[in-house]
Each structure stands twice: as structure tokens, then as C-alpha cells.
Amino acid sequence: MRTSRSIRSKDPLSQTEHDSPSVPLKQWFTLAAILLVSALSGISTAGGGTDDAAQQGCCSKHMSMKYFDTVDEALQEARCALADPDCGSYAAILYQVKTWDDRSAPVRVEFRLGGYGLGGYLYAKNNKVTLLFESAGSGQRLIDVRFLSHGYETIKQEVFINGGDILMWDDLVLQPISRRSAATVAGRVTLESNADPAGAVIVINGSDVAVADDDGYFVAYPVAPGDLRVSVTKAGYDSTPEKVHVKPGETATRNLRAYRYRYAHVRWVYQPDGSRDFTYGTEAGESWLSITGLNRISFAKGFSEVNGRSDFFVYQDGDKLRYKHFDQTGYDPQGSIYLDDVDFDAVDEAPKDGYDRRRKMCLHPGLVIVVACYDGKHFGKLQVLEITDQAPECN
């Protein structure tokens, strides 16, 4: 197998966001060299390479996130998937992360794609190698990755990826926050309708870090300094994460407010044959949308919750439920059309244009939405019937 090793030329202390200047990097974490492996290394149709049968099933539809016990297993799967000619613009990312004391602490992995303003996050599995795929587009693409866990220093990486690359971090170790760099977040929690805040959980960068007292006050320490996302949760309540920046050794004060879960009762229609006509051969039903149930929807799957490609999603923003269409680059038409004061049944055809890809719409009774599904070939529509803070009864 032919490999090339890329050693970072910048000051190694810049590999983490907030290292103590008096402590050598090697005492903070061990970072394996980055391996950029040719996607076709070890895969050939002649001269002792892998035969065609071994490549069955290695196509883009299998390029979902997966977990493996060993790096070799993950590498084999990555090479197999990237060997598909249709996947030439994708890069594979492999990583394994743990804490220095081998605690089973949740590790949040955040991604931001340079030049696109897009990002997301997932959680690493303890003692597992994670494999995921990311499009590099038509050329080189910058990707910013952060590994975060409460009580530990943040590891931050910025790398460029190209189609066909395999990027590997196979031994990331999160080190404890030093007293010199540890920060504090403090404040008070209030709940909608002045409900009892006692026991509300403060969440920072995806980790539960503190609990509010009987009067709603909380103190979270130690916290890794830098850019934080702070929110509060309690059974039946949700809050919009606040962005907080705190410097090493300092305290940031934030008062947090949480609202009761909102639920949207909708009716929907889907045309499965690919036409724009909603007057024949459609599927239809009624459903409840909420962040606790249906919030990433696929019309093609019976207007059900999906973990992969979905047509739209809903999220709660304060006391509102908002709708957002997924921006699927390369598909047309793409987006949603928002209509007020129209008869839902009179919308008998999906328009040819006018779809909005980026707008975040507040759901409200009477709103009608025509949806161009993620593949650009199918269409659906829905109408908001009711918004309530009372959980619907199970049938």
C-alpha cells in the first residue's frame, strides 16, 4: 500500500485551542500523523489486486457513517467505497478519540466546511473507529474539526481534503483542563410561565455540565475556554443554544430561558410517481411535528423520521417551531414555496419555479408549504393545522 505522510509545519501548540503555555504538547495529547491514502491503493482489477466480487456493494449508497473495531477494517471499507467511479469527489475521514483517563465521557465532534458556511456535529463512540465521507466538491476543500468533551481540553484541526483522499486520526487523546486555562460559566435559569427551574440541566457543547438549584442559579466549572454553545433542558422544555465566548481563567455570565415543547399538527400529500400533479395517485395523511418526535422528514418514506437524506427538518427557536429545507447542492428544483391564505386542496400542482432553498419559516396555523424533495424529482405539500404546547396523545 502506497501512502504519503503529511506533517503539520505550524507551531504544534496551535493544534489545540487552549493549551497551557507552560506544559509541553506531548503531555496534553497524542496525535497520530495524518495519512492521506490514495483511494485506489491496493485496489486493482489485475496483477494480484482485489477481484470484482470483492467490490460488490461498494457504491455511493453505502457511504453512510459507520463504526469499526479496528483502523484496518475502516480503511478497507473506505477504499472500497471510494473505488466507485461515482464517488470520485468524496473524501473519507477516519478517527478514534478517547480521554486520557479512559472515562466513557461523551465526545462531541463538530465539523465546519470552509467556503460553504455549513456544519454539523455527531458523537464519537468509545473505543470505536468512526468512518464518514464528505464531498470535496470539484477541488480542494477546507474542513474544520473540533473534538470536545466536558472537563477536557478541546482538540481543533483544520485540514484540506481532495476527492479520493482518506484522512486519518487514529489516536486522539483528550487531556484534562488545567487550572490555569479552566473557565467558568454561571447564571440563572428561568422557565416559561415561571415554572419551577430546580433540576434544570445546563448543557455546554453537547455535554451536561451543571444543574440549577431551587432558585435557578447554576455554576459550571471547569469549562474549556473558547467558543461555547450553552443551553438548558428540563423534561418538557427546550431552549435555543446561546453562543458564549470565554477566556482562560475567566467567568462568563448568562441567564438562560427555556420554553415548553411546541407541536405542529399538519396534513400532507405526496406524489410518488415524480409528477407535479397532486390530483391523482397521491399518498396522504396527518402527523405531528416536533423536536421530540418527527423533525427530519422524508415524504418518500411515508412522511416519517429518517436518519439519512431528508426533505426538510423542524427545530424549536424559543416558543416557535421553525421549518428549514435541506439545501442539497446539485439538485434542481430545490427548496420550498410558502403560501398563506390559500386553500390547501386547491393547490393541485407543484409550481415549476419559485422555490426557496435557505429561508427559515416560522410554522403557524394555515401555512401551506409546497416541497421539492431532496432528489429534485418528487414533490409534496403540507398544511399546518395547529400549533400547541400540549403533547399529542398516542394512538
VENNOR-V468670 format. One line per field, one symbol per residue. ss: DSSP state (2 for helix, 1 for strand, 0 for the rest). phi: phi as a letter, one per 30 degrees, with the letter a starting at -180 (. if undefined). psi: psi as a letter, one per 30 degrees, with the letter a starting at -180 (. if undefined). Layout:
# VENNOR-V468670
ss=???
phi=???
psi=???
This chain:
# VENNOR-V468670
ss=00111100000222210000000022200000011110000000000000022220000222000111002222222222220022200111111111100000001111111000011111110000111111100000111111110001001111111000011111111101000000111111111222000000111100111110000011111110011111111100110001111100001110011111001111111110000010000111111110000101112220011000000111111001111110000000001111100002220010000001000111000001111100000011111111110000000
phi=.cbbcccdddeddddcdbdddccdeddcacbdddcccedcdicacbiiddddddceidbddcdcdbbbdbdeddddddddddddedcdccbcbcabbbcdchddddccccbbcdicicaaaacdcdibccbbbbdcidadbdbcbbcbadjbddcbbbbcbbejdbcbccadbdcdddddcdcbbblbcbceihdddeidcdcbhicdbabdddcjdbbcadbddkdbccbbbaeibbbdecdbcbceiccccbccbcbdecbcdbcbbbcddjdcdccbhccblbbccadcbdbbcbddcihcdbccdbdabbbcbicccccbdddcejcbdakbccbchbdedddcadedbjdcdcdccddaejdcbccddedibbbbbbbdcabbccddddd
psi=kklkkjkkflkffffleikkfgkkeffelkklkkkjkkfgkgjlglhgakleefgkfilffghlklklfleeeeeeeeeeeffkffgfgllkkklkkllfgglhkkjkjkkkjkffgllallklkkgkkkklkkkgbfakkkkkkkjkkkflkkkkkklkllkfljkkjgikjkllkleefklkklakkklkghljfkfkkkkkhfkkflkkafgfklkjkkkklakljklkklkflllkkkkkkklkflkkkkkkkklkkkkjklllkkjfgflfkgflglklaklkklffcjfjkjefghhlklfbklellklkjbglkkkkkkjjkfkklkalkkklhljeffigkklfagkkffkjkkklkfkkkkkjlffgflklllkkekklgkkkkk.
